[in-house]
């Protein structure tokens, strides 16, 4: 399965959340490949704590590959190359976790037929090699988004299962922007239909993920004043109404990630050691990420809303 990770804008938690989902799927036994198609600002290597990514991608990143400057893009075995102490000792039965990083000095580029052909070939090759391929795309309606929309519209990819996760923070600005990215006049759905996608099938393949969502009922916010508590509940209710109005209400949401202090300070994987050992992260965050990872392939969560 291909999972395309998009966001309305930078800072929406797209990379850190999708990296955590990839991590949880490997713990469940899946072989996972993570492609950093955020050509403007590839940061997935930092989330996986792979310090040598810059050296490994010199002239061999995904940017260089799609542009035809290298034949085989770099592959990094995260389990063996990471500096993260927990990841260095993966549990028995876990799957492969491969990172294909972007070029650190890259940038967005317009699509050509040659670039598109390389993209199709790469996605098809990885689709049949791995259980799950996560493609982290540049924020907004970028060239990277356009490229994979056109690639997945090609006849040879018609039988390939591809799904879209749209990440957005739980604010009214992000809710409106995420809806526009997908359903707007120049959004993903309209663009995909123009390229040959079936509109109903494309809509069916898109789900939203809310990030940094504060829970007014959680222990984290139990010490706020009654006035603040009432305001939070009212704001949360208003946001739910706004999301429903924009067509990204509950039925279109795959899940939410709670506001996590650790992730506000550092984009990283949340492991059991962070919850049970050092106790720097919240159990609710770990549970939310694990649940989201499971829903990626659970058809119950992808039925037509």
Secondary structure, DSSP 8 states (H G I E B T S, - for coil): -EEEEEESSTTSSHHHHHHHHHHHHHHTT--EEEEEE-TTS--HHHHTT-TTHHHHTTTTSHHHHHTTS-SS---EEHHHH---TTGGG--TT---EEEE---TT-------HHHHHHHHHHHHHHHHH-SEEEEEE-SSS-HHHHHHHHHHTSGGGTTS-EEEEEEEESSHHHHHHHHHHHHSTTSHHHHHHHHT--HHHHHHTEEEEEEEE--TTSGGGTTS-HHHHHHHHHHHHHHHHHHHHTT-SGGGEEEEEE--HHHHH------HIIIIIS--S-HHHHHHHHHHHHHTT-GGGGS--
